[in-house]
Amino acid sequence: MKIFLQELKLGRKSLIIWTASIIGTLLICIWMFPQMKSELGPDGSLFENFGAFTAAFGMDRLNFGTMIGFYGIECGNILGMGGGMFAALLGISMLAKEEKDRTAEFLFTHPVSRLRVLNEKLAAVMAQIILLNVTVTLFSVLGILSVGEAVPFRELLLMHAAYLILQIEIAAFCYCVSAYLKRGNVGAGIGFALLLYFINIIANISADVKFLKYVTPYAYCEAADIVNDKALNSTFIILGFAYAAAALAVGYRKYLHKDIAA
């Protein structure tokens, strides 16, 4: 467990900063809701006829005048982009930094196998993602209560569960890529997360490319689907876990046979 604990120690500052940033932005949005609600009225129909813009973010299928509708659109985008980028950065740097910082020689002089290194580092990635999501969820509930709104627990927890799975999938892909790199590529990690985000927007806008929903994890984080169905899309979730497992298998195979520079 030494590698796992060491990675948690090394990553604590980044975890705190990302968690605080996401929470701060979420709370600002939540505290804006009462003013937005008074301006929109009970039906929240102001944004229903904005064409492709409303379709892109599912605003045509949610009531923007309700807490969960507002949260799903505004806060959902923050969770999706912020959480996705955090997961990508964690995964893309976790293995490559040993060669970048020239600590691989020191690490592998100890009686530890590469498999153990892979497992403990992956566990550290997942632990940080879970810590971020648990903390963000807690503060989201407190934020909603602070503006005098009832907490829609079922929809809210489903939404946060979807974003947790999304982050796990993105982290798994980037962890795989990290096994091929000699340096952690921050730009590649952020770019990958944003690419998946915009692929989902494109799929929402055009019916001709709906098939793209099957390649982006943001498909199962659609607030409109979660709120209306009160459930997650099992097909997309299963595909997401399958993609993550395949990516990890490829990454493990590469790292176990990789010629690691000291």
Helices and strands as residue ranges (DSSP letters): H 2-40, H 52-57, H 67-70, I 71-75, H 76-94, H 97-100, H 104-108, H 114-146, H 153-180, H 186-205, G 207-214, G 217-221, H 223-229, H 234-256
